[in-house]
Amino acid sequence: MNAPQDPPFPPRAEPSGDGPPPCSAKGCRAPAVWVLAWNNPKLHTPERRKTWLACEEHREHLSSFLGARGFLKDVVPFADWESSRADARTEGTGNAGGSGPSAADR
């Protein structure tokens, strides 16, 4: 029997606030450039979006990992994702609809 594979991402620390948080790929500390929005339909409601962050080097690998399981919903530039979250907070909608990530989702 094959040994279980480690997931391609380590446990995440909270971002320091200066610059983008690091890539979610295991052992990678490069700044995130992409947000991979996903959900596991067996565990999450359809509108729920969990997120992994990816640098240029790991975007395809992490996308393939999620895509092979049918979990990948969207790939968005990090700056656009953060901008849309800021817009939602400004409009007073926040994360009430469950469509944006919380700090725990990263």
Phi and psi restraints in degrees (value plus and minus 20) as a CYANA .aco file:
   2 ASN   PHI     -96.2   -56.2
   2 ASN   PSI     123.3   163.3
   3 ALA   PHI     -91.6   -51.6
   3 ALA   PSI     125.6   165.6
   4 PRO   PHI     -83.0   -43.0
   4 PRO   PSI     122.9   162.9
   5 GLN   PHI    -102.2   -62.2
   5 GLN   PSI     124.6   164.6
   6 ASP   PHI     -87.9   -47.9
   6 ASP   PSI     123.2   163.2
   7 PRO   PHI     -84.1   -44.1
   7 PRO   PSI     137.1   177.1
   8 PRO   PHI     -99.6   -59.6
   8 PRO   PSI      -4.3    35.7
   9 PHE   PHI    -159.4  -119.4
   9 PHE   PSI     126.8   166.8
  10 PRO   PHI    -111.7   -71.7
  10 PRO   PSI     148.4   188.4
  11 PRO   PHI     -78.6   -38.6
  11 PRO   PSI     122.7   162.7
  12 ARG   PHI    -118.5   -78.5
  12 ARG   PSI     119.2   159.2
  13 ALA   PHI    -111.3   -71.3
  13 ALA   PSI     137.5   177.5
  14 GLU   PHI     -85.6   -45.6
  14 GLU   PSI     122.1   162.1
  15 PRO   PHI     -81.5   -41.5
  15 PRO   PSI     129.1   169.1
  16 SER   PHI     -99.3   -59.3
  16 SER   PSI     -37.2     2.8
  17 GLY   PHI      79.6   119.6
  17 GLY   PSI     -36.0     4.0
  18 ASP   PHI    -125.9   -85.9
  18 ASP   PSI      76.4   116.4
  19 GLY   PHI      71.4   111.4
  19 GLY   PSI     154.5   194.5
  20 PRO   PHI     -86.5   -46.5
  20 PRO   PSI     130.2   170.2
  21 PRO   PHI     -87.3   -47.3
  21 PRO   PSI     146.5   186.5
  22 PRO   PHI     -96.2   -56.2
  22 PRO   PSI     141.3   181.3
  23 CYS   PHI     -77.0   -37.0
  23 CYS   PSI     128.5   168.5
  24 SER   PHI    -103.4   -63.4
  24 SER   PSI     -28.2    11.8
  25 ALA   PHI     -84.8   -44.8
  25 ALA   PSI     121.8   161.8
  26 LYS   PHI     -74.8   -34.8
  26 LYS   PSI     102.8   142.8
  27 GLY   PHI      60.6   100.6
  27 GLY   PSI     -25.3    14.7
  28 CYS   PHI    -108.0   -68.0
  28 CYS   PSI     113.9   153.9
  29 ARG   PHI    -137.3   -97.3
  29 ARG   PSI     -11.1    28.9
  30 ALA   PHI     -85.1   -45.1
  30 ALA   PSI     129.4   169.4
  31 PRO   PHI     -83.1   -43.1
  31 PRO   PSI     122.6   162.6
  32 ALA   PHI     -88.5   -48.5
  32 ALA   PSI     117.8   157.8
  33 VAL   PHI    -138.3   -98.3
  33 VAL   PSI     -45.7    -5.7
  34 TRP   PHI    -146.9  -106.9
  34 TRP   PSI     129.9   169.9
  35 VAL   PHI    -133.3   -93.3
  35 VAL   PSI     104.8   144.8
  36 LEU   PHI    -123.1   -83.1
  36 LEU   PSI      87.3   127.3
  37 ALA   PHI    -109.8   -69.8
  37 ALA   PSI     112.6   152.6
  38 TRP   PHI    -168.7  -128.7
  38 TRP   PSI     146.7   186.7
  39 ASN   PHI    -176.1  -136.1
  39 ASN   PSI     133.0   173.0
  40 ASN   PHI    -119.6   -79.6
  40 ASN   PSI      89.4   129.4
  41 PRO   PHI     -82.6   -42.6
  41 PRO   PSI     -37.2     2.8
  42 LYS   PHI     -98.9   -58.9
  42 LYS   PSI     -38.9     1.1
  43 LEU   PHI    -136.3   -96.3
  43 LEU   PSI     -49.8    -9.8
  44 HIS   PHI    -135.2   -95.2
  44 HIS   PSI     131.2   171.2
  45 THR   PHI     -87.3   -47.3
  45 THR   PSI     135.3   175.3
  46 PRO   PHI     -75.9   -35.9
  46 PRO   PSI     -53.3   -13.3
  47 GLU   PHI    -103.4   -63.4
  47 GLU   PSI     -33.1     6.9
  48 ARG   PHI     -87.4   -47.4
  48 ARG   PSI     117.2   157.2
  49 ARG   PHI    -149.3  -109.3
  49 ARG   PSI      97.4   137.4
  50 LYS   PHI    -110.0   -70.0
  50 LYS   PSI     142.0   182.0
  51 THR   PHI    -155.4  -115.4
  51 THR   PSI     123.7   163.7
  52 TRP   PHI    -138.2   -98.2
  52 TRP   PSI     128.0   168.0
  53 LEU   PHI    -126.3   -86.3
  53 LEU   PSI     125.3   165.3
  54 ALA   PHI    -157.6  -117.6
  54 ALA   PSI     120.6   160.6
  55 CYS   PHI    -104.1   -64.1
  55 CYS   PSI     155.0   195.0
  56 GLU   PHI     -77.3   -37.3
  56 GLU   PSI     -62.5   -22.5
  57 GLU   PHI     -84.1   -44.1
  57 GLU   PSI     -55.9   -15.9
  58 HIS   PHI    -123.3   -83.3
  58 HIS   PSI     -19.2    20.8
  59 ARG   PHI     -76.7   -36.7
  59 ARG   PSI     -71.2   -31.2
  60 GLU   PHI     -84.7   -44.7
  60 GLU   PSI     -62.7   -22.7
  61 HIS   PHI     -81.9   -41.9
  61 HIS   PSI     -69.3   -29.3
  62 LEU   PHI     -87.0   -47.0
  62 LEU   PSI     -57.6   -17.6
  63 SER   PHI     -82.4   -42.4
  63 SER   PSI     -62.4   -22.4
  64 SER   PHI     -83.8   -43.8
  64 SER   PSI     -62.1   -22.1
  65 PHE   PHI     -78.9   -38.9
  65 PHE   PSI     -69.0   -29.0
  66 LEU   PHI     -90.9   -50.9
  66 LEU   PSI     -60.4   -20.4
  67 GLY   PHI     -84.0   -44.0
  67 GLY   PSI     -57.5   -17.5
  68 ALA   PHI     -82.4   -42.4
  68 ALA   PSI     -44.6    -4.6
  69 ARG   PHI    -117.6   -77.6
  69 ARG   PSI     -21.8    18.2
  70 GLY   PHI      55.9    95.9
  70 GLY   PSI       0.3    40.3
  71 PHE   PHI    -114.3   -74.3
  71 PHE   PSI     -46.8    -6.8
  72 LEU   PHI     -88.8   -48.8
  72 LEU   PSI     106.5   146.5
  73 LYS   PHI    -129.8   -89.8
  73 LYS   PSI     -54.5   -14.5
  74 ASP   PHI    -183.0  -143.0
  74 ASP   PSI     130.3   170.3
  75 VAL   PHI    -145.8  -105.8
  75 VAL   PSI     100.5   140.5
  76 VAL   PHI    -151.6  -111.6
  76 VAL   PSI     121.5   161.5
  77 PRO   PHI     -76.8   -36.8
  77 PRO   PSI     118.8   158.8
  78 PHE   PHI     -73.8   -33.8
  78 PHE   PSI     -64.8   -24.8
  79 ALA   PHI     -80.5   -40.5
  79 ALA   PSI     -60.4   -20.4
  80 ASP   PHI     -86.6   -46.6
  80 ASP   PSI     -61.0   -21.0
  81 TRP   PHI     -82.0   -42.0
  81 TRP   PSI     -66.9   -26.9
  82 GLU   PHI     -84.6   -44.6
  82 GLU   PSI     -59.3   -19.3
  83 SER   PHI     -83.1   -43.1
  83 SER   PSI     -62.9   -22.9
  84 SER   PHI     -87.3   -47.3
  84 SER   PSI     -54.1   -14.1
  85 ARG   PHI     -87.0   -47.0
  85 ARG   PSI     -61.8   -21.8
  86 ALA   PHI     -83.9   -43.9
  86 ALA   PSI     -61.5   -21.5
  87 ASP   PHI     -81.2   -41.2
  87 ASP   PSI     -61.9   -21.9
  88 ALA   PHI     -84.7   -44.7
  88 ALA   PSI     -59.4   -19.4
  89 ARG   PHI     -86.3   -46.3
  89 ARG   PSI     -59.6   -19.6
  90 THR   PHI     -83.1   -43.1
  90 THR   PSI     -58.2   -18.2
  91 GLU   PHI     -98.2   -58.2
  91 GLU   PSI     -26.5    13.5
  92 GLY   PHI      65.4   105.4
  92 GLY   PSI     -11.1    28.9
  93 THR   PHI    -109.2   -69.2
  93 THR   PSI     -44.8    -4.8
  94 GLY   PHI      30.3    70.3
  94 GLY   PSI    -160.7  -120.7
  95 ASN   PHI    -125.9   -85.9
  95 ASN   PSI       0.1    40.1
  96 ALA   PHI     -77.0   -37.0
  96 ALA   PSI     -53.0   -13.0
  97 GLY   PHI    -102.0   -62.0
  97 GLY   PSI     -28.0    12.0
  98 GLY   PHI      58.8    98.8
  98 GLY   PSI      -9.3    30.7
  99 SER   PHI    -108.3   -68.3
  99 SER   PSI     -40.4    -0.4
 100 GLY   PHI    -124.7   -84.7
 100 GLY   PSI     142.1   182.1
 101 PRO   PHI    -100.3   -60.3
 101 PRO   PSI     130.6   170.6
 102 SER   PHI    -120.9   -80.9
 102 SER   PSI     152.0   192.0
 103 ALA   PHI     -78.6   -38.6
 103 ALA   PSI     -52.9   -12.9
 104 ALA   PHI     -90.1   -50.1
 104 ALA   PSI     -41.4    -1.4
 105 ASP   PHI     -96.3   -56.3
 105 ASP   PSI     -41.0    -1.0
